[in-house]
Amino acid sequence: MQRSKSDQLWREANRVLVGGVNSPVRAFKGVGGDPFFVQSGKGPIITDADGNELIDYVLSWGPLVLGHAHPEVVDAVRKALECGSSFGIPTEAEIRLAEKVIEHFPSIEKLRLVNSGTEATMSALRLARGYTGRDLVVKIEGCYHGHVDSLLVEAGSGLTTLGTPTSPGIPAAHAASTITIPYNDLDAARDVFVRHGADIACLIVEPVAGNMGVVTPEPGYLEGLRALTAKHGALLIFDEVMTGFRVALGGAQEHYDITPDLTTLGKVIGGGLPVGAYGGPAAIMDRLSPVGPVYQAGTLSGNPLATSAGLATLSVLERPGVFDSIERRLAMLCEGLREIAEEAGVPVYQTRVGSMACMFFHDGPVRNYAEATASDTARYAKFFWGMLERGVYFAPSQFEAAFMSAAHGDTELDRTLEAAREAFRILTP
């Protein structure tokens, strides 16, 4: 794999960007070595600065459910841009995107568009505190909700990769307002609510954890969280920034038939452009300014480029058979990888929901953060580089999801599995 141009750009980036990147996990610290630089993407393929073509299962960390540069998304953004990139005043596309989201998420009666998943979760917490008049937040160990001060406590994803479970620069008082408990542990949740229930504003959770790898909820877990929060007058927040329109068209709440009080969204609803949203029943959402006293604002919120890209993406995804086809191809990929690992005698544990999946290099089930972080990250790093050298790009961290798109076809699946057969040979014990 030729790297001369990427290596040159990496040296230049380190002179002007902190760590050479604008988001830590892009630095490849979880797998060693230096990142490559992307020049373009089309369908399931990205082309790097040296002209190497790679089958992409990262897909901008999830948003590109239709693949890169889908013609209908490109056309929608082009038409929007020709009319102007931002106005700071309402546009019709904001209404239409909100309507489409609400159509698929019955728990949402009203929503507020923002610019990122982090902004959505930060704002949802403020709203929950303002609505309940309480201060404490319960979060789940290994779930990541963006770089919100009070939520950078035992977070997953990039922080796990870098080995820094908390971050300097966060006041002790902020961390003290957050209680962290293990994923898939209802007894721990019950204990917290027995001790602090009257002071808990909300519990926030990724219903399918996607930032410590993909970890699925055990039977009864989400139902138990729903019952606990309702009993104690706290709000249940589902962070569906990753799972929204990925686990199902109506997210994890549709898949598991659970109704949260608030939902945060992002990624897919922007079609690859910066976007976020949070929503819920009108009675809660109307506590927001300008109707209510809880303040939140954003100059670029609901900008016409992002809303147009999101509308085009969701419109294609809604067509009969599109989502099912994506899910079916991911199942085929996962089954193929499982067989290859088994033949090679390499222990792996696979998880898959909707169009997101993970292959843990772990001998046994992965049900929580502790079990996820017991995975063989050195072996994953060898697998990552082995696949990259053979033209397949998986996430540069054991603790990230793999994503499928509507653009991936039989050719890409066959090439991926052929590369995996070769890559697993270097992993054989």
Long-range contacts (C-beta under 8 A, 24 or more apart in sequence): 1-50, 1-52, 1-388, 1-389, 1-391, 2-50, 2-51, 2-52, 3-36, 3-50, 4-50, 5-37, 5-48, 5-49, 5-50, 6-34, 6-35, 6-36, 6-37, 6-48, 6-49, 6-50, 7-34, 9-37, 9-49, 10-34, 10-35, 10-37, 23-158, 24-158, 24-161, 24-162, 25-157, 25-158, 25-161, 25-395, 25-396, 25-397, 25-400, 26-396, 28-396, 29-161, 29-162, 30-161, 30-162, 30-377, 30-381, 30-396, 30-397, 30-398, 30-399, 31-380, 31-381, 31-384, 31-385, 31-396, 31-397, 32-381, 32-385, 33-385, 35-396, 36-388, 40-68, 40-69, 41-67, 41-68, 41-69, 42-67, 42-68, 42-69, 43-67, 43-68, 43-69, 43-405, 43-407, 44-68, 44-405, 44-407, 44-408, 44-409, 44-412, 45-412, 46-393, 52-391, 53-391, 54-388, 54-391, 54-392, 54-393, 55-391, 55-392, 55-393, 55-408, 55-412, 55-415, 55-416, 56-393, 57-392, 57-393, 57-394, 57-395, 57-402, 57-403, 57-404, 57-416, 58-393, 58-394, 58-395, 58-400, 58-402, 58-403, 59-403, 59-405, 60-272, 61-267, 61-395, 61-400, 61-403, 62-210, 62-242, 62-246, 62-267, 62-268, 62-356, 62-401, 62-403, 63-266, 63-267, 63-268, 63-270, 63-271, 63-272, 64-271, 64-272, 64-403, 64-405, 65-245, 65-246, 65-268, 65-313, 65-317, 65-326, 65-355, 65-403, 65-405, 65-406, 66-271, 66-313, 66-316, 66-317, 66-405, 66-406, 66-407, 67-405, 67-406, 67-407, 67-408, 68-407, 70-271, 70-312, 70-313, 70-316, 70-406, 70-407, 72-312, 72-315, 72-316, 73-271, 73-272, 73-309, 73-312, 73-313, 73-316, 75-312, 76-271, 76-308, 76-309, 76-311, 76-312, 77-271, 77-273, 77-305, 77-308, 77-309, 77-312, 79-308, 80-304, 80-305, 80-307, 80-308, 81-305, 83-304, 84-304, 85-303, 85-304, 85-305, 86-299, 86-300, 86-303, 86-304, 86-305, 87-304, 88-299, 88-300, 90-302, 91-302, 91-304, 91-307, 93-302, 93-304, 93-307, 93-308, 93-311, 94-302, 94-307, 96-307, 96-311, 97-269, 97-302, 97-307, 97-310, 97-311, 97-314, 98-277, 100-311, 100-314, 100-315, 101-265, 101-269, 101-277, 101-279, 101-314, 102-279, 104-245, 104-249, 104-250, 104-251, 104-254, 105-244, 105-250, 105-251, 105-253, 105-254, 105-263, 105-279, 106-250, 106-259, 107-253, 107-259, 107-260, 107-261, 107-263, 107-279, 107-280, 107-281, 108-263, 108-279, 108-280, 109-279, 109-280, 109-281, 109-282, 109-285, 110-279, 110-280, 110-281, 110-282, 110-285, 110-286, 111-265, 111-277, 111-278, 111-279, 111-280, 111-285, 112-277, 112-278, 112-279, 112-285, 112-288, 112-296, 112-301, 113-275, 113-276, 113-277, 113-301, 113-302, 113-307, 114-275, 114-276, 114-277, 114-278, 114-296, 114-298, 114-301, 115-274, 115-275, 115-276, 115-298, 115-300, 115-301, 115-306, 116-146, 116-266, 116-274, 116-275, 116-276, 117-145, 117-146, 117-239, 117-241, 117-264, 117-265, 117-266, 117-267, 117-276, 118-145, 118-146, 118-147, 118-148, 118-276, 119-146, 119-276, 119-298, 120-146, 120-241, 120-264, 120-265, 120-266, 120-276, 120-277, 120-278, 121-145, 121-146, 121-148, 121-151, 121-204, 121-237, 121-239, 121-241, 121-264, 121-278, 122-146, 122-148, 123-278, 123-296, 124-202, 124-204, 124-237, 124-262, 124-264, 124-278, 125-150, 125-151, 125-201, 125-202, 125-204, 125-237, 126-294, 126-296, 127-262, 127-278, 127-284, 127-285, 127-287, 127-288, 127-294, 127-296, 128-201, 128-202, 128-235, 128-237, 128-261, 128-262, 129-201, 129-202, 130-287, 130-292, 130-293, 130-294, 131-201, 131-235, 131-284, 131-287, 131-294, 132-201, 132-202, 132-233, 132-234, 132-235, 134-198, 134-199, 134-200, 134-201, 134-234, 135-177, 135-199, 135-201, 136-177, 136-178, 136-179, 136-196, 136-199, 136-200, 136-201, 137-177, 137-178, 137-179, 137-200, 137-201, 137-202, 137-203, 137-204, 138-178, 138-179, 138-180, 138-181, 138-189, 138-192, 138-193, 138-200, 138-202, 138-203, 138-204, 138-234, 139-178, 139-179, 139-180, 139-181, 139-203, 139-204, 139-205, 140-180, 140-181, 140-182, 140-183, 140-203, 140-204, 140-205, 140-206, 140-209, 141-180, 141-181, 141-182, 141-183, 141-368, 141-369, 141-370, 142-182, 142-183, 142-209, 142-211, 142-212, 142-215, 142-368, 142-369, 142-372, 143-183, 143-204, 143-205, 143-206, 143-209, 143-211, 143-212, 143-239, 144-206, 144-211, 144-212, 145-204, 145-206, 145-239, 145-241, 145-264, 146-241, 149-174, 150-174, 150-175, 150-177, 150-178, 151-178, 151-204, 153-178, 153-180, 154-180, 154-369, 155-211, 156-209, 156-211, 156-212, 156-369, 156-372, 156-399, 157-211, 157-212, 157-397, 157-399, 157-400, 158-397, 160-211, 160-212, 160-369, 160-372, 160-373, 160-397, 160-399, 161-397, 161-398, 161-399, 182-368, 182-369, 182-370, 183-209, 183-212, 183-215, 183-217, 183-367, 183-368, 183-369, 184-215, 184-217, 184-218, 184-221, 184-367, 184-368, 185-368, 186-220, 186-221, 186-224, 186-225, 186-228, 189-224, 189-225, 189-228, 190-224, 190-228, 193-228, 193-229, 193-231, 193-232, 193-234, 197-231, 197-232, 197-233, 197-234, 198-232, 200-232, 200-234, 201-234, 201-235, 202-229, 202-234, 202-235, 202-236, 202-237, 202-261, 202-262, 203-228, 203-229, 203-234, 203-235, 203-236, 203-237, 204-237, 204-239, 205-236, 205-237, 205-238, 205-239, 206-238, 206-239, 206-240, 206-242, 206-243, 207-238, 207-239, 207-240, 207-243, 207-247, 207-251, 207-252, 207-253, 207-256, 207-258, 208-242, 208-243, 208-247, 208-252, 208-353, 208-356, 210-242, 210-243, 210-356, 210-400, 210-401, 211-242, 211-399, 211-400, 212-369, 212-372, 212-373, 212-399, 213-351, 213-358, 213-360, 213-366, 213-372, 213-375, 213-398, 213-399, 213-400, 213-401, 214-351, 214-352, 214-353, 214-356, 214-357, 214-358, 214-401, 215-351, 215-358, 215-366, 215-367, 215-368, 215-369, 215-372, 216-351, 216-353, 217-256, 218-367, 222-252, 222-256, 222-258, 223-258, 226-258, 226-259, 226-260, 229-261, 235-261, 235-262, 235-284, 236-260, 236-261, 236-262, 237-261, 237-262, 237-263, 237-264, 238-262, 238-263, 238-264, 239-264, 240-264, 240-265, 241-265, 241-266, 241-267, 241-276, 242-266, 242-267, 242-356, 242-401, 243-353, 243-354, 243-356, 244-268, 244-269, 245-269, 245-314, 245-317, 246-354, 246-355, 246-356, 246-403, 247-353, 247-354, 247-355, 247-356, 248-323, 248-354, 249-317, 249-318, 249-323, 252-353, 255-353, 255-354, 268-310, 268-313, 268-314, 268-317, 269-310, 269-313, 269-314, 270-306, 270-309, 270-310, 270-313, 271-306, 271-309, 271-310, 271-311, 271-312, 271-313, 271-314, 272-309, 272-313, 273-305, 273-306, 273-309, 273-310, 274-300, 274-306, 275-306, 275-307, 275-310, 316-406, 317-406, 322-406, 323-355, 325-406, 326-355, 326-404, 326-405, 326-406, 326-408, 327-354, 327-355, 327-404, 329-404, 329-408, 329-409, 329-413, 330-354, 330-355, 330-356, 330-357, 330-404, 332-413, 333-357, 333-404, 333-413, 333-416, 333-417, 334-359, 336-413, 336-416, 336-417, 336-420, 337-417, 337-420, 340-417, 340-420, 340-421, 340-424, 341-424, 343-424, 344-424, 344-425, 344-427, 344-428, 345-428, 345-429, 346-379, 346-424, 346-427, 346-428, 346-429, 355-403, 355-404, 355-405, 356-401, 356-402, 356-403, 356-404, 357-401, 357-402, 357-404, 358-400, 358-401, 358-402, 359-402, 360-398, 361-398, 372-399, 373-399, 379-427, 382-426, 382-427, 383-423, 383-424, 383-427, 386-419, 386-422, 386-423, 386-424, 386-426, 386-427, 387-416, 387-419, 387-420, 387-423, 390-418, 390-419, 390-422, 390-423, 391-415, 391-419, 392-416, 392-419, 392-420
